[in-house]
Amino acid sequence: MDDLDGQIKACLVQMKVISREQVARTESYAAKQNVPFQRALLSLDVVKPADLGRCLSHVHQLPYIPLLARPIPDQLKNILSAQCMTRWKVFPADYDTDQHVLTLAVYNPDQIPQMEHIFQLLMQPYTLAFVIASEIEIEKAVEALLAKPQPAGQSAAPQQTQASKPGEPDKPLKLSALRTAEAKPPAAAQDGRTQTQSASQPAGRERDLQFTREDMGRSLTSAAALLVSVCLETNPDELAGVRERVRYGQLLAARLNMLPLEVDRIAIASWLSGIETRPQIVKQFMTPYHVEKVLFPGDKPSPESLILSLVRCYQDMKKRDPSACKDVNLTRRNLRLAWSCPPEYQGLLELFLQLLMDEEFLESVGHAAGRILIVDPVELSTACMAPPLTNDGYEVHVVPSAETAKEFISSSRPDLIIAEVDLPDGTGLKFCQGVKHDSATAKIPFLAIMSLQMERFAAEFLRAGADDFMIKPVNLELLFLKIQKLTVGPHSLSVKTGVRGSLEDMSFTDMIQIVCAGNKNLEILLNGEGQAGHVFIQNGEVIHALVGDKQGEEAFYNLMLWQKGEFNTKQCSQFPARTIKVSTMSLLMEGARLADEGRTQEV
């Protein structure tokens, strides 16, 4: 530290920010007050935070971004909780939504490996970049963030009321039947909805308190995830099981319209269930959520402990006999035998089985429609065909030569080959003959691509076994039609156009919860109510919605009201600009609140 202070002093003097006399006075003040030299500089107002930041940038060879001289972008407000920023002494300085790059300000380069490790363990979907700032500037930036009013989307929302599907009776399972005295809703919420701030009451303080509770829940869940990930890093299978437990627990809680506090309690307890055999560690993880009552419920199980025990019974059954879990009736019988619960809670089992069936229906979301190999050195630099094919759901690999194509085919069989006629290591004709004369690859569809000058070789390619050909420049619409034709033959994979379904069979809310919990990248196209809608999900977070002339949160809330219509999912790798900044859970809760308000006004 002394060496660093010496470099800072020399740098500030060299930059002519302060004189040597000011350095001496600051050193004297720091010694008397027993504070670090950097803090003394700012306390005496000898230098500005930006001056110190530029100096640290010179010393540590890291860029500097002023944290206090500019408004805080909205997209940064939900990335890290205030507790995490304070504990780790970092601040999100910038976020590139297109590249998904999160820039963190640190006060010491030694923090960088730690932050990279934390984000890797927590499976955060960001590429990290780092800048330097003084520790004091980071503290002030966090204070400024907390001082700003929170976005409306973060305010508390009542429980989601899930309407019955047309033609179905009301579901017998109600959350009130599962609540213990400890988890009952506020007394004023006699109608089954959570208590909300009326329009005539001051809402600012309530929003601040709600932000604190939500922020605390995220922080404790992240801390539990980090703790368990470190403890189980040598046992990846067990860690994967814990992550699945967390996912199912949160999805079940969402379908039961549980309170945010209860959802957080389930998530934290599910994480800690991975190390419950190490009680000395669990006991040190004290929280205001009383997760020990979920892990060790005793004679009076809570709704949260019932959910956790049901999920664990299912995981044990799947581990013993995976094939049994493919039959919903067999799964029901086995779980009724293995899962011990009072009769009035059996409705929870049916809700879980419905969740499993919905998840199975959507399990193909994100799977590639097929693997395409493009053999063309020009495509590597121009990328004319690969991006459109990727956006349509195909797994595309581009290689420059016939030799590298042969290596790829031997290790990973493609479903279609698109090859340029004129290749650098020989003619495409010999490559085509080699593929079609080999019994192991003869049935792979082969599409030859050639320039207009090479069209005279088209007949030779067809005689060599090529299934079709195209002339450059490639017409993309024609390309897709030829691919469809080539990949639906008797020996080829059928083209997957995503998962199709009806909103009467699966509600919009359930679909969003499942695909987001699966960390998917996709576009959901909806047709209903006389309109078309689009929802974009990137790394499990809703980032954009569009319907009619509405977009962003307003469009998403409109789509949540749709009871009838068709949906189709499509794998996506290129996304529009982000218009939705709040978390998916906050989005669903606020949409449910607005829908509930609309129904109340109609009555």
N, C-alpha and C positions, 0 to 999 in steps of 0.2 A: 504494500500500500504506500509506503514511503517513496518507493521508486516511482509509482504512478503519480503521486502528488508532485514529485520533482519534475516529471515530464509535463504535467499540466501547468505548473508555474512557468517553466521555460517556454512552453507553447504560447501561453497567454501574453507573456512579455514580448515574444517574437512577433506575435500578431498585433502588438501594440494596443491590446485591449486594456491592460493595466500596467502600471509602472512597478519597478522593483520596490519602491517605498510602500505601495499598496499591498504588495505581496507580504512584506514584513509585518504590516499592521494586521493583515488577515491572519497570518500565522500566530501572532500574539493573541488575537481574539479567540482563535480556535483552541489554543492551549488553555486560556483562562476558562472558557466555557466548556471545555472537554468535548468538542464536537469535531467531526471530520472537516478537513480543509475545504472540500467542495461545498459542504453545507454552510460553512462560514462565509464563503464567497457570495452565496446567494442571500444569506441572512443580512449581510452588510450592504447588499445591493451594489457590490463592487462590479459584478458582471451580470449580464442577463442570462436566462436559461439557454437562449439560442447561442450566445457566445461560448458558454461552457460546452454545449452540444457540439459545436463546430470543432472545438479544441479536442474533445474526446474522439471525434471522428478522425482527426489527424493522428492521434496517439494510437488508436486501436485499428485504424484502416478499415472502418466500417462507415457506410453512409449515415447521414444524420437527417431526420425529418422533424421539424418543430412540432411539438405535441400541443402547445397551448395557443398558438397564434392563428388557429384555423378552426372552423366548426367541425364537430365530430360527425363523420358520415353515418347515416342511419344504419347501414349494413354492418357497422362495427359494434353496435350496441348490444347485440345478442350473442356474439361469438364467444366471449369469455365472461364469466361472472366477476363481479367486483371482488369477491373473496379470493378467487383464483389470481386475479391481477395483483391484489395486495400481497397474497402469500408468496407468489413467485416473483413479484417485483418486475412485471412486464406489462406492456400496453399494446393493444392492436393498433398499429399506426396507419395501416392501409389494407385494402382488400380488393384484388382484381377479380371481379365476378366472372369475366370471360375465361381467364386462365385458372381461376380458383386458387390464387396465390395469396396467402395471408402473410402480411409483413408485421413482425413483432419488434417492438422497441425493447432492448435490454440495456442494462447499465454496465454489464461486464460480459465480454465474449465467452467467459467460462460458463455462462448460463445456456449457451446455444445447444450443446449436446444434451443437457437435461431436458430442455423444451422439446427437442426432436424426439427424445425417448418417450416423453409423456404423451405427445400427440400420436405417436405410433401405437402405444399401448391402448390408448383410448379410441383408436380407429377413427380419428378425426379426418375428414376428407379434404385436407388442405395440403398444398405444397407450401412449405415455410420459407420465408426470407427474413433477414434480420437487419435492423438498423440500431444505432447507438443513441442513447440519451442519458442524461444524468439521473441518478436515483431519485433526486428531489423532483425533477421535472416529471418523471413517471408517476410519483405520488400525487402531484398536483393535477395531472391529467385524469387520474382515477377519481379524485375529488370533484373535478369539473364534470365528469361523466355522471356521477351520482347526483350532482346538483341540478342536472337538466331534467325537465319533465319527461316522463316515459311515454313512448308511443301508445296510442289508444289500443292497439292490438295486444298490449301486454296486460291490460287491465283484467280484473277478475271476471270470469264468465260463469253463469250457472251451468248446472249439469246438462249434458246433451240429452234431449228427449227423443228416443228413437221410435219413430212411428212404425206401426205394424205394416207388413206388406199387404197389398190389396188381396182380399179374399182369405186372409189368415186371421185367426183369433188373436187377441192380445196375448203376448208372451206371459206365461204364468210367473216367471221369475222376476221379482222386483227387488231393487237394491235395498229397500226398506226391510225386506225379509232377511237380508244378510248382515245388516248393520248391528254392531254391538252398541251398548250405551256409550262407550268411549268414542265411537265413530259416527254418532248421529249428526244430522244436519242441524244448523242453527234453529232455535225454537221458533223464530219468526217465519221459517219456511214451511208452513203447514201444508202447502199444496204439493210437496214433493220436490220443489225446485230450490236451489240454493238461494240464500238471501242476497239481493243485489241493492246497490245504491240507487235510490230514487232520483228522478231528474231534478227534484227540488232541493236535494241535499248537496252539500259541498263534497265533491268526489276526489279532490286532489290528494288528501291524506290517505284515503282508502286505496288509491292507486299506488301510492308510495309503499304502503304496507304490503299490498299484494305483490308488488315487484320484489320486495325483500323476501317474502315467503317463497316465491317462484325461484328467485335467484339462489336462495339457500338450498332448495330441493335439487337444483341442477348441480350445485357445488358438491353437496354430500353424495349424490349419485356418481359424479365424476371421481370423487375421492375413493369411494368404495370400488369402482371399476379399476382404478389405478392400483389400489392395494391388492385386489384379487388377481389382476393381470400379472403383477410382479411375483406373487406367491405361486402362481400356476404356470409361469412362463416355460417351465420344463415339461409341462404336461398339456400339450395343445388340445388333445381330445377332451380332457376334463374342462378346460377353459371354454371350448366350443359349446359344451353342454350347458355351462353356466350362462353363456350369452343367449342360447336358445331359451333358457328358463326365464331370463329377463324379458326377452321379446314376447313370449307367450303371456307372461304375467301382465305386462303393460297392455297388450292387446285385449286380454280379458277384462282388465280394469276399465279400459275405454268403452267396451261394449256394455259394461254394467253401469256406465255413466258415473263412475266414482269420482270423488273430489280430488283435486290436484294433490293434496296432502296424502291421500290414500294411495294414489298412483305412485308417488315418490317413495312411500313406505314399502310398497311391493317391489319396486325396482332396487332399492337399497338392500332389502332383505334377500332378494334373489341373488344379487351379487355376492353378499356375505355368506350365502349358503354354500358357496364353493370352498370356504375355509372354515366351516363350522366345526371341523375336527380339530381346529386350533383355537380353542376358546380363549386362550390368553391373548390372542390378537383381536378376536371379535370383541372382547370386553373393553378393549382400549378404544374401540370405535363407538364412542357414546354419542348419540344424536337425540334431538328432541322428538324424533319420530317413534321411539320405543320399538325399534325393529326386533329386539329380543323377544317381544310378545308374538311376532310373526314366525320367527325361527323356532321358538320353544313355547308353543301356545298353551300347554297344560290342558286342563279339563274344559275350558271355555274357548274354543277356537274363534278367532276373528275372521271376517270375510277375507282379509288379506292372507291369513295363514291357510285358509281353505283353498284359495287359489294356488298358493305355492305348493301345497301338498298334492293337489290334483295334477299339476304340471309335472311334478316329480314322479308321481305314479305312472303317468304316461311315458315319461322318458325311460323309466326302468323297464316298462313293458316293451318299448321299442328296442331297447338294448338286448333284451332276452330273445325276442321274436319279431324282427322287423316286418316279416310278411303278414303277421297278424294285424298290424296297424293299417294295412291296405283295405281292410273290411271294416266299415263303420259299425256294423252290428256286432261283430266280434270284439271290436275295440270297446263298445259300450258295455258288453257283458263282462269283459276282463276288468275294466275300470270300476264297475259296480262292486266286483269282488275285492279288488285291491284297495280302493279308496274308501276310507272309513269316514262317514259324515252323517249327521242327522237327516232324517227323511225329507225335511222341508228344504234342504239344500241341494236335492238331486237336480233341480233345474239348472244349477251351475254346470253340471256334467253335460247336459244337452247344449248349453251355450258354447261350451268348449268344443264339443263335437262339430257344431256348426262352423266354428272358427277353423277347425282342421279341414273341413270340406271346402270352405271358401279359399283357404290357403292352397290346397291341392289344385283347385280350379285355376289359381293364378300362378302356380309354380313355374309355368313355362315363360312367364314374363321375364324379359331380359336375356332369354336364351337366343342364340344366333339362329337365324332362319336357315343358314347353311354356310359351309366354308368354301370360299372362292379363291383360287390361286390365279393371279395375273402375272404373266411372264412378259415383261416389256420394260426395257431400260428407260424409255421416255416417260412412262407412267410414274416412275420414281420421282421425277422432277416436276412434272406438270400436274399430277394428281387429278386427272379428269374423271376417271371412272370410280376410283376407290371411295372417295367421300360420299357420293350419292348412294353407292351400294351399302356402305356402312350405316348410313342414316336409315336405310330401308330394312336394317336388321341383320345383314349378312356379316360374317366374320371374313375380312378380306386380308389377304397376304400378297404383297407385291415383291417380285424378285426380278433381277436384271437379265438373267441368262438361263439357257436350257440346263446347264450343269447345276446351278443352285436350285432350279425347279425340281430336278430329279432328287436332290437331297431332301427337299421339303416333302415330296410325294412319298418317299420311302419312310419318313418319320411321322408324317401326318397326312392321312389320305384326304384330299379335297373332294367336295361334291361337284365342282365344276372347274374346268381349266379354261382361261381366256389367254391366248398366246399371240404375240406379234409374229408375223411371218419372217421378218428380217431381224435376226438375233445376232449379237456380237460374236458368239462362239459357234456359229453354224446356222444353218437355215432352220426355220421353224418347222419345215416339212419333215426333216429327220426326227425332230423332237416329237412331232405328232405321230409319226410311224412307230417310234419307240413306245409311246404311251398305249397306242391302240393294238400293237402286236404282243404286248405283255398281258397275259391272262389276268394278272392281279390288278391291272389298271384299265383294262380295255373298256369297261363299262362306265368309266368316268366321262361325262359329256365334255366335248372339246369344241370350243368356239374360236375360230381363227380370226385375227384382226389384221387388216392389211391396208396399205395406202392405195389410192386409185391406180397408181402406176403398176402395182403388184397384182391387180385384179386378175391378170391372166393366169395366176397360179391357183385361183380358187378351185378349179376343177381338180387339180392335182391333190389339193388338201382333202377334198371330199372323197376322192378315190383312196387316199391314205387312211381314211376313217374318221376325219373331222365331221362333227355333227352339223355344223353350220358355220357361216362366215359373215363378217361385217366389214364395211369400208370406212376408213377414217376420213374426216373426223366422226367419231361415234355419236349417233343419235341416241340419247339416253332413253327416250321413251321406247324406241325400237329395241334397245339393249334389254330393258326390263321385260319386254314381251318375249324376246328370245330366251332369256333366262328362265322365265316361267315355263315356257314350253319344254325346255331341256331338262328341267329339274322335277317334272311331275311324271316322268316315264316309269315303267314298271320296275326298273332297277335303280331309281334315283330317289332321293329324299323329297318328300312333299314340301312345298314352300310354306313356311309358317308366316302368316300375316299378323301374328300377335294373338292375344286372347280376346275373344268376342263374348259378349253376354248382354243380359238385360238388367236394367236397374230394378226391375221387379224381383229378380232372382238374387241380386246382390246390391245392397244400397251403395250409393256414392260414398258415404262416410266409411263404411266397412272396407270398400275397395281401397280408398286412400290410406287407411290405417295399415292395411296388410302390405301394400307395395312400399310404403315408406319404411315400415319396420324391416323390410327385406333389403333396404339400402339400394333401391333400383334407380336406373337412369332410363326414363321413358317419357313418352307423350301419350296422354289418354285423350282419345277423340270421342265426343259424346254427341248423340243426335236425339233430340226430344224436345217437347214443349214448343215445337215449330221452329227450333233454332239448332245451331251447331256450336259446340263448346270444345275448348282445348285446355288441358292442364299439363304443365311440364314439371316433371319431378327429377331433380338432379341429386344424386347421392343420398336418396331417401328424404329430401326436403322439397316441399312445394315451392317453386320459385316464380311461376307465372301462370296466370289463368286468363282466358279470353272467351267471351260469349257476347254476340251482338256488338254493340258499341261500348261494352264495359270491359275492363281489364283489371288485373291485379286482384286485390282482396275483394272488391265489390263483385267482380265476375265469379270468384270462387264461392262467395256466400250465395249468389244467385243459383249456381249449379247445385249447391247443397239442398236446395228446395225441390229439385227434380225428383219426382216419384216414379215416372215412367220414361222409357227411352232405351236406346241401345248404346253400348260402349265398345270401344276397340282400343287395345294397347299397341304401342309401336315403340320398339327400341330406339333410343335417341342418343346421339353423341354431340350434336351441335344444338345449343340452346339459345333462346331469345334473351334479351336484357332482363335482368331480374326486376320484377315489379312487386314481389311479396317478400317482405323483410322479416316477418315474425315467424316463430317456430310453427311446425305443423300442428302440434297439440294446441297452441294458443289459437291458431287459425280455426280448427275444428270447434273449439269451445266457444269462440266468439260467434261463429256461424250458427251454432246451436242456440246461443242466447238470442240472436237476432230472429231466428225462426220461431223461437218460443214467444218472443215479444209480439211477432206478427200474428200468431195464433191467438194470443190474449186479446189483442186489439180487435180481431175479427169477432170474438165472443162478445 
